């Protein structure tokens, strides 16, 4: 396949890992040493930050002023989070101020930017606030290599350069598949990090035992995390995982904050549709669940999916098949209209009714009958059974009341008609 665009490759050998960590700290030191002065004659210098991923972040600076300091604070904020942490500081006689923040106190999103600044209360009611600095909280435990092209930045640490280039090619193919289905305007670069195992990925995300998770997207950060080991199956995993997670990023960029209003069956179904290599497990799971009558109602997939592995894979399989049915039956324009309807605030059922003119439950039955071959007559009767019972009860109550009246008439000497 012909590749266009500019490509840059950065390689770092494993033996350079310690030197890389040193460069990160050195870069932070160099970036934050510009003195900050104010009318209150405060000089802030030596601003630096370093961290041990998953353990702690260390902040340090030198603060000098002619006025007495009545209070000193370090403030920092995680990108995408409006909560600001405010930490009292003790300043030594030399002006040195330092603080180590244990990450157990609050989980930080990997690969997010951390903004921080200093605030002083001085005598005479004066205050001082430093410029706002930031650093990127990368997972620096690994010697990342990078290859990038046309707004996609691919990072990996296991495998050679051909592995990284193959992953980037899969990313471009997935990006184009998404654009063919749902055009999304170009935006900021997207960073894709390829971990060598699902265990290392889960440790990074602190997922705590969700061993079936092999990929994750942070749409607000424009970051994709996947787990792909070099080997004979690497191409299949690249074509599955990378486009799937890219779809979440692009859907978020298309809808913005309204992304949270999209039903899960819609987002996960679209993400599954753009995978270059279909998941063979989905067909088996759908066939077994159809035969066993254990399919999940689509209405149950509007919100979070089941957390157990078997329930989760069924939810993904149904979402994939359901979106495929909508796309081939009602076309791309109606699929795009659904995204717009949900972005405008319509509920899970209202969106389908608004665009396709039917309840979600009816579309669910059509999909099951058309694509899964499920006999829906029994299912319809099962769904109507509560209403039938209620109707029968309403009809029987007046008849039951007539029985005592007839017995009363017979007791008073009115014979039964023969």
DRENDOMI-760754 format. One record per residue: x, y, z of N, C-alpha, C in turn; residue in three letters. Coordinates in steps of 0.001 Angstrom, whole numbers, plus 500000, padded with zeros to 6 digits. Layout:
BEGIN
XYZXYZXYZALA;...
% end
This chain:
BEGIN
500851498809500000500000500000500000500887501242500000UNK;500619502163499122501409503382499025501117504284500197UNK;502192504740500848502035505613502014502441507025501609UNK;501660508005502034501967509405501753502170510126503058UNK;502808511273502957503014512070504169504403511861504726UNK;504781512722505655506107512720506246506143511780507425UNK;507178510982507522507323510019508607508643510239509310UNK;508625510238510645509840510380511443509931509219512417UNK;511118508658512549511314507526513454512380507887514473UNK;512056507729515749513008507902516847513212506556517521UNK;514434506068517608514710504788518259515552505019519498UNK;515191504314520576515966504352521819516222502930522253UNK;517447502561522416517788501208522837517486501044524309UNK;517306499788524716516983499508526111518059499991527066UNK;519315499973526609520400500391527505520376501888527780UNK;519573502628527003519492504070527208518376504445528160UNK;517726503474528802516553503753529638516861504733530761UNK;517985504489531467518315505389532578518637506786532057UNK;519333506837530930519675508126530368518432508881529930UNK;517439508142529425516167508757529017515472509395530213UNK;515422508653531332514785509192532534515503510453533004UNK;516852510435532878517628511597533276517295512803532401UNK;517123512543531090516798513628530175515443514241530486UNK;514469513392530890513141513897531235513244514883532386UNK;513965514470533436514123515350534603514883516608534215UNK;515938516439533390516742517581532975515915518572532166UNK;515049518036531295514186518901530499513250519708531380UNK;512697519019532415511809519723533347512560520840534060UNK;513799520529534488514591521531535194514865522732534292UNK;515214522442533033515536523522532107514305524369531794UNK;513140523682531697511913524382531297511391525317532367UNK;511686525017533624511043525743534707511992526675535456UNK;513155527021534860514113527826535609514033529315535274UNK;513041529713534490512886531137534188512368531859535433UNK;513124532823535979512680533489537207511368534237536988UNK;510542534238538035509271534971537993509326536085539027UNK;509140537323538602509184538466539512507821539140539564UNK;507525539786540657506266540517540803506540541843541488UNK;505517542672541576505679543962542230506041543797543694UNK;505742542629544270506056542395545674507483541907545859UNK;508326542008544786509739541631544850509931540172545214UNK;509105539304544630509261537864544814510006537304543622UNK;511031536510543921511764535836542853511576534329542998UNK;511062533715541943510847532275541929511789531676540900UNK;512625530731541328513603530138540427513757528652540756UNK;514473527959539897514734526548540139513487525694540173UNK;512454526111539457511202525334539454511445524018538719UNK;511178522908539381511446521598538799510424520580539274UNK;510269519538538502509375518447538869509970517144538353UNK;509817516094539120510195514750538700509181513786539289UNK;509092512585538732508115511634539252508560510210539015UNK;508062509357539879508160507919539693506767507436539356UNK;506575506929538150505245506619537655504505505684538610UNK;503296506106538977502459505293539847502799505394541320UNK;503825506164541672504247506229543077504182507650543642UNK;504965508571543095504927509920543641505444510941542628UNK;505039512201542848505534513331542072506229514282543035UNK;507427514728542680508197515630543536508300517002542882UNK;507856518035543614507927519416543164508998520146543976UNK;509726521040543329510708521833544072510888523189543408UNK;511263524188544221511501525544543715512253526324544781UNK;512775527473544385513415528378545337512658529692545303UNK;512204530137546480511382531334546595512105532349547476UNK;512335533527546934512995534583547689512186535866547575UNK;512022536558548716511243537794548744511708538667549899UNK;511535539995549733511907540927550787510835541028551864UNK;509632540552551548508537540602552502508401539277553233UNK;507840539363554421507623538135555185506510537314554536UNK;506722536006554485505731535112553887504828534573554997UNK;503550534854554896502590534382555892501957533040555499UNK;502003532715554229501464531439553764501983531126552369UNK;502352529865552146502856529446550832502122528176550411UNK;501745528124549161500942526991548688501400526545547296UNK;501342525258547101501505524664545784500130524224545306UNK;499753524619544111498471524218543539498729523451542252UNK;498008522370542039498129521675540766496801521056540357UNK;496677520883539050495414520448538450495724519502537297UNK;494943518426537211495124517441536152494292517846534948UNK;494859517744533777494156518078532544492817517346532458UNK;491760518088532155490439517493532049489702517374533361UNK;490332517799534465489710517714535784489700519113536397UNK;488521519577536779488395520931537302488803521052538771UNK;489037519930539441489422519972540854490888520371540994UNK;491134521398541787492493521873542028492949521432543411UNK;494100520800543486494668520392544772495506521540545310UNK;495264521934546554495993523028547200496770522464548382UNK;498101522640548352498967522004549342499792523070550053UNK;499677523190551386500518524134552139501993523739552035UNK;502856524739551903504291524488551787505049525106552957UNK;506133524479553309507070525049554281508310525496553527UNK;508682526759553699509833527301552978511016527396553943UNK;512134526809553553513333526830554390513943528231554406UNK;514879528439555328515529529749555437516288530106554174UNK;516700529098553424517406529327552159516450529670551016UNK;515128529538551259514134529773550219513698528507549501UNK;514298527389549865513944526134549196512555525664549625UNK;511779525245548664510440524714548930510271523443548110UNK;509856522363548768509694521100548050508507520334548627UNK;507946519492547798506822518658548240506761517418547353UNK;506510516267547979506328515012547263504882514567547428UNK;504199514428546323502780514058546333502656512563546071UNK;502181511802547061502003510362546838500813510102545932UNK;501028509356544870499965509139543896498862508249544424UNK;499078507601545559497993506837546182496879507757546653UNK;497188509049546795496175510008547251495161510353546159UNK;495450510002544943494544510322543841495129509832542533UNK;494404509001541836494899508420540594494938509480539503UNK;496079509614538839496231510537537731496132509756536427UNK;495462510348535451495364509691534154496729509628533495UNK;497178508449533100498455508365532387498405509202531108UNK;499523509835530805499711510629529596498898511924529600UNK;498398512319530757497725513609530875498755514676531241UNK;498372515935531049499228517040531459498839517486532868UNK;499838517789533666499637518260535040500073519727535088UNK;499142520609535422499434522034535543499672522362537016UNK;500686523188537298500951523551538697501494524975538772UNK;501298525591539949501764526939540180501887527174541681UNK;502512528305542042502743528653543451501975529925543806UNK;501486529953545046500722531108545530501247531477546916UNK;501536532781547114502076533261548387501175534329548989UNK;501031534280550322500393535347551095501501536093551821UNK;501606537404551558502706538202552096502179539250553070UNK;503081539843553805502686540889554752502090542075554007UNK;501248542800554722500627543981554133499502543640553177UNK;499023542397553218497925542004552347498336541722550914UNK;499641541679550640500111541398549290500020539899548987UNK;499844539595547733499832538197547296500712538049546066UNK;501123536851545816501935536544544638501467535211544063UNK;501264535188542751500952533931542071501902533759540899UNK;502528532611540850503523532345539819502858532061538483UNK;503641532043537402503103531529536135502649530081536321UNK;501778529608535429501316528223535478502229527368534602UNK;502840526354535221503710525438534518502946524128534261UNK;503519523282533417502918521964533237503984520954532822UNK;503690519697533066504508518596532559503572517474532159UNK;504033516571531328503226515461530840503547514219531654UNK;502494513627532196502650512454533061502692511189532200UNK;503812511014531507503989509838530663504364508619531499UNK;504103507466530948504543506221531587506016506024531236UNK;506905506565532065508332506562531760509047505304532253UNK;508279504263532539508901502998532939509436502224531740UNK;509061502634530543509420501876529352510207502754528377UNK;511133502156527616511928502908526632511160503069525322UNK;510242503994525291509359504160524142510133504556522888UNK;509736503956521767510165504389520438508959505051519781UNK;509211505914518816508117506676518209508243506719516701UNK;507109506532516031507003506771514596505711507536514383UNK;505752508551513526504572509401513390504367509816511943UNK;503108510045511588502758510446510227501328510957510207UNK;501115512100509544499781512649509302498912512719510559UNK;499475513216511637498696513440512851498540512237513753UNK;499126511097513414499088509913514265500501509638514780UNK;500642509578516106501928509329516743501874507959517411UNK;502677507034516917502654505655517398503868505425518285UNK;503636504970519523504708504719520488504693503245520885UNK;505863502627520948505972501227521376507356500984521967UNK;507515499884522684508809499582523296509265498141523054UNK;508368497270522620508731495878522330508608495659520829UNK;509643495083520216509623494903518779510510495913518083UNK;510835495625516816511737496493516071510960497600515350UNK;511680498312514488511073499437513794509950498976512875UNK;510086497793512276509033497293511391507735497051512157UNK;507842496670513419506655496500514259505931497832514428UNK;506688498870514742506090500185514917505465500710513634UNK;506143500489512511505593500968511244504329500209510872UNK;504284498892511149503082498102510868501907498592511707UNK;502178498930512960501120499443513829500620500795513326UNK;501531501633512841501127502930512300500292502754511033UNK;500669501792510182499885501509508979498463501073509345UNK;498346500230510378497022499787510829496214500972511359UNK;496899501904512011496217503093512528495676503945511385UNK;496468504132510336496002504919509197494827504239508498UNK;494892502910508362493789502185507731492515502324508554UNK;492641502209509873491490502370510746490934503776510705UNK;491824504750510674491397506150510609490578506394509345UNK;491031505845508223490315506031506968488967505317506985UNK;488913504124507619487641503389507718486616504178508509UNK;487064504838509556486154505660510359485666506851509545UNK;486572507487508798486190508634507981485192508235506899UNK;485317507022506374484373506556505360482974506356505939UNK;482926505994507222481638505748507872481058507029508456UNK;481899507769509163481465509000509833482558510050509647UNK;482416510948508702483443511968508482483651512835509729UNK;484916512964510127485269513758511310486357514755510906UNK;486191516042511195487223517026510845488544516697511512UNK;489631517007510829490963516780511388491140517626512641UNK;491870517082513604492087517787514863493523517646515319UNK;493730517738516609495064517607517190495611516206516944UNK;496926516044517013497523514715516846496973513725517874UNK;496940512467517499496486511394518377497686510527518730UNK;497877510276520010498973509436520486498470508023520743UNK;499155507038520166498799505632520332499966504930521014UNK;499714504363522182500751503664522947500477502168522907UNK;501457501408522452501312499961522316502100499275523433UNK;501375498688524376502003497894525433502200496466524936UNK;503174495789525519503527494449525048502629493366525611UNK;501852493685526632500952492679527218499770493377527870UNK;498669492633527991497481493195528639497745493427530121UNK;498607492604530734498929492777532158499614494119532392UNK;500546494498531508501237495777531663500284496948531401UNK;499393496782530451498394497821530204497479497995531402UNK;496999496886531952496083496952533094496767497532534322UNK;498043497254534482498792497837535589498895499350535421UNK;499078499801534195499158501244533918497855501943534260UNK;496737501289533910495419501892534121494843501595535490UNK;495540500743536256495053500349537579493653499767537497UNK;493483498804536554492152498258536292491730497212537313UNK;492655496677538060492291495795539167491554494532538779UNK;492157493699537944491585492380537700490720492255536476UNK;490488493313535722489695493204534497490584492665533386UNK;490923491376533486491943490788532627491508490679531173UNK;490224490826530882489764490718529500489962492006528717UNK;490298493093529405490483494382528726491857494425528068UNK;491884494692526763493151494737526030493423496110525432UNK;492473497033525525492668498371524978491850499394525730UNK;492220500647525567491524501724526288491769503021525525UNK;490775503909525543490912505223524916490569506301525927UNK;491360507348525947491054508559526707490684509638525691UNK;489389509720525328489003510644524250489365512093524523UNK;489222512529525778489500513929526082490983514266525957UNK;491849513257526105493287513485525980493797513191524578UNK;493002512518523758493473512097522443494523511023522542UNK;494326510090523485495311509038523746494659507671523622UNK;495316506781522905494879505391522739495920504474523373UNK;495466503508524148496334502500524741495865501125524285UNK;496783500323523739496453498961523325497553498028523805UNK;497256496730523814498249495731524214498429494736523076UNK;499599494761522455499902493904521311501333493404521439UNK;501489492115521487502825491517521590503379491244520201UNK;504658491507519965505260491145518676505146489638518453UNK;504850489235517216504711487818516917503810487591515726UNK;503452486328515505502717485983514306501286486533514282UNK;500730486836515466499362487374515525499321488901515616UNK;500460489548515493500502490994515718499647491759514711UNK;499638491336513447498862492060512435497371492009512735UNK;496885490817513155495464490675513481495091491597514629UNK;495918491607515671495625492442516840495721493924516509UNK;496684494290515665496799495693515267495559496157514518UNK;495086495314513587493927495690512780492636495690513583UNK;492598494967514700491413494944515551491453496073516578UNK;492503496102517352492513496977518521492674498459518181UNK;493616498779517310493930500190517073492760500942516424UNK;492144500430515330490988501151514779489831501273515769UNK;489609500223516578488509500253517554488673501441518507UNK;489862501588519066490071502667520032490131504034519356UNK;490651504078518124490655505350517393489237505855517164UNK;488300504930516942486910505327516699486357506103517886UNK;486705505708519092486224506427520274486770507858520300UNK;488042508016519926488633509352519908487908510244518899UNK;487676509708517708487063510512516649485587510795516932UNK;484879509826517514483493510084517907483420511194518948UNK;484363511201519867484414512255520884484675513609520231UNK;485572513635519251485881514905518588484704515395517760UNK;483885514473517295482710514849516522481601515402517403UNK;481457514860518612480322515203519467480692516066520672UNK;481967516127521037482382516919522190481833516368523494UNK;481381517262524354480885516838525662479638515964525549UNK;478931516035524404477736515210524202478081513744523977UNK;479361513436523868479796512040523701479247511158524818UNK;479155511712526022478675510943527176477213510550527018UNK;476470511221526132475053510915525939474821509818524899UNK;475879509418524181475726508370523175475554507022523864UNK;474593506205523425474433504870524007475686504034523791UNK;475980503161524729477165502322524593477072501389523403UNK;475850500895523090475745500007521937476097500745520650UNK;475906502071520625476237502858519440477743503062519319UNK;478382503522520392479816503798520329480622502518520135UNK;480296501482520898481057500233520784480733499509519479UNK;479499499628519011479139499005517745479869499644516578UNK;479940500974516546480672501665515487482156501327515560UNK;482710501316516787484126500993516946484438499583516449UNK;483520498647516664483726497275516198483601497181514679UNK;482744498020514101482521497976512660483750498394511866UNK;484588499244512425485746499738511673486985498894511903UNK;486876497848512685488014496949512871488357496281511543UNK;489649496229511224490072495636509962489982494128509943UNK;489962493511511115489883492056511207488752491713512172UNK;487610491246511688486460490981512563486795489962513651UNK;486159490116514789486349489214515921485519487952515712UNK;486206486819515496485507485557515225484694485093516425UNK;485073485510517625484348485086518822482928485636518836UNK;482714486785518191481397487404518223480336486500517595UNK;480668485900516458479701485036515780479331483841516653UNK;480329483226517270480073482065518129479215482446519327UNK;479528483570519937478781484011521117477335484324520753UNK;477123484991519625475763485331519203474950484082518875UNK;475566483127518180474850481892517842474445481124519094UNK;475372481007520046475081480276521280474001480979522090UNK;474086482299522192473107483044522986471733483033522326UNK;471703483021520997470416482938520300469749481598520563UNK;470519480537520479469975479195520729469533479029522179UNK;470311479593523098470001479442524530469021480494525037UNK;468599481396524136467684482477524503468228483320525657UNK;469523483642525569470172484445526605470690485776526062UNK;470177486194524896470581487494524360470153488613525307UNK;470981489638525390470655490798526218469777491763525417UNK;468704492283526002467927493314525295468820494509524984UNK;468660495079523801469484496229523425469298497372524413UNK;468107497475524992467876498539525987468813498403527181UNK;469261497168527461470206496963528562471611497420528202UNK;471843497693526929473177498074526477473286499569526216UNK;472280500321526647472355501777526508473429502345527423UNK;473564501760528618474529502232529597475735501315529677UNK;476392501267530837477609500460530993477368498988530669UNK;478363498368530070478298496949529757478582496121531006UNK;478222494832530993478559493953532122480060493956532379UNK;480447493776533632481867493801533979482515492431533861UNK;481701491363533882482290490035533750482627489776532290UNK;483612488911532049484123488694530699483057488156529758UNK;482283487166530187481288486551529301480176487542528957UNK;479712488298529951478681489293529693479189490423528819UNK;480450490812529017481020491909528236481159491534526767UNK;481684490337526500481879489953525099480536489799524379UNK;479498489351525090478168489273524483477653490672524162UNK;477882491615525068477441492995524838478145493597523618UNK;479453493367523500480196493864522341479718493196521058UNK;479489491892521109479049491153519931477684491647519458UNK;476760491856520401475432492350520032475508493763519461UNK;476317494611520055476442495992519573476995496015518161UNK;477999495187517902478586495092516576477541494659515549UNK;476800493612515855475790493084514941474629494069514772UNK;474229494719515845473097495656515808473420496865514923UNK;474629497424515070475027498561514241475166498123512789UNK;475666496920512557475765496406511192474383496323510548UNK;473382495867511315472017495775510803471455497158510482UNK;471659498122511382471158499485511141471812500067509889UNK;473126499862509764473859500454508651473401499887507311UNK;473279498565507211472915497963505924471420498127505614UNK;470594498275506657469148498391506448468708499836506228UNK;469280500752506972468813502141506936469849503114506376UNK;471069502646506146472058503468505469472921504335506365UNK;473992504837505764474965505663506494474340506956507004UNK;473475507555506206472890508842506600472073508716507881UNK;471327507607508026470541507423509247471428507095510440UNK;472544506421510198473486506166511286474077507476511783UNK;474429508339510858474932509657511241473850510485511923UNK;472602510328511473471494511060512093471280510600513534UNK;471508509317513793471389508808515163472415509471516071UNK;473650509579515590474692510237516382474282511671516692UNK;473745512360515707473318513745515903472157513834516888UNK;471211512895516777470042512917517669470470512736519123UNK;471357511782519359471825511566520735472687512728521216UNK;473443513327520307474245514496520673473355515661521086UNK;472149515704520531471205516775520874470475516519522183UNK;470748515386522830470192515137524159469049514156524222UNK;468679513526523092467598512546523133468038511307523891UNK;467076510651524546467376509454525309467647508284524382UNK;468040507162524962468385505980524172467222505556523279UNK;466017505511523810464856505088523028464359506212522121UNK;464427507452522594463931508584521809464721508780520520UNK;466033508510520574466865508695519391466434507791518251UNK;466180506523518550465728505575517531464357505988517001UNK;463463506344517893462111506740517491462145507984516607UNK;463019508945516956463112510197516202463654509960514793UNK;464661509095514657465327508909513366464645507834512520UNK;464274506710513150463740505576512391462242505390512548UNK;461618506145513460460172506107513589459626504860514235UNK;460359504267515160459887503083515873460573503002517225UNK;459985502282518191460634502103519488461901501263519344UNK;462828501454520260464063500665520251463760499177520388UNK;462748498832521199462401497421521391461946496777520085UNK;461238497524519238460787496981517955461971496762517014UNK;462910497720516990464105497557516166464925496370516648UNK;464969496176517948465657495026518547465074493719517998UNK;463737493612517975463083492398517464463363492200515979UNK;463347493279515208463626493167513778465043492648513538UNK;465992493186514278467389492754514135467545491280514484UNK;466939490846515577467057489451515996466474488506514939UNK;465346488892514391464697488034513405465477488033512089UNK;465961489203511663466618489316510372468030488745510379UNK;468838489132511352470253488759511331470587487530512158UNK;469833487280513206470150486151514091469218484970513872UNK;468153485165513109467229484073512838466436483633514050UNK;466276484527515019465531484164516224464031484147515934UNK;463340483136516461461885483070516351461296484057517342UNK;460801485154516836460405486245517728458978486123518223UNK;458193485179517678456792485077518103456689484795519591UNK;457462483824520047457445483495521475457933484643522319UNK;458938485379521779459468486513522523458443487628522617UNK;457687487839521516456641488858521549455575488501522576UNK;455169487193522584454173486755523559454687486939524983UNK;455969486637525188456562486810526517456535488280526939UNK;456821489186525992456815490611526318455401491130526583UNK;454401490519525893453020490967526061452311490293527216UNK;452890489216527755452229488438528792451769489276529982UNK;452587490176530532452114490989531665450869491804531318UNK;450829492336530086449669493130529681448436492239529505UNK;448614491003528990447507490077528821446921489673530166UNK;447790489415531131447330489061532474446512490197533067UNK;446998491404532877446287492581533401444916492724532726UNK;444868492482531403443609492597530673442602491552531123UNK;443079490318531304442190489251531765441647489574533145UNK;442490490105534002442053490456535356440947491502535324UNK;441103492480534428440086493533534321438749492954533864UNK;438810492003532928437581491419532401436905490481533392UNK;437685489810534229437127488829535156436487489466536385UNK;436989490630536770436478491242538004434974491506537928UNK;434430492114536858432961492316536803432200490996536803UNK;432702489992536107432017488691536072432004488049537451UNK;433070488172538169433150487581539500432162488238540454UNK;431919489521540265430984490221541148429545489769540920UNK;429225489242539745427876488776539444427524487476540161UNK;428507486690540516428268485377541142427550485505542476UNK;427956486344543404427229486481544684425796486956544479UNK;425553487840543489424202488330543240423269487201542803UNK;423764486270541971422944485148541519422629484217542672UNK;423591483937543508423364483049544658422353483672545607UNK;422419484993545744421486485678546648420060485567546135UNK;419851485666544815418531485554544222417972484140544413UNK;418803483120544242418350481735544417417941481484545860UNK;418660482077546769418357481893548204417031482524548526UNK;416634483597547838415377484281548094414189483653547358UNK;414418482523546735413309481800546117413221481937544631UNK;414155482557544029414155482657542579414857481433542017UNK;414095480547541380414709479319540895415624479604539691UNK;416589478687539549417472478748538406416717478476537121UNK;416928479142536083416279478815534825416729477445534328UNK;415773476664533843416097475326533360416115475332531835UNK;
% end
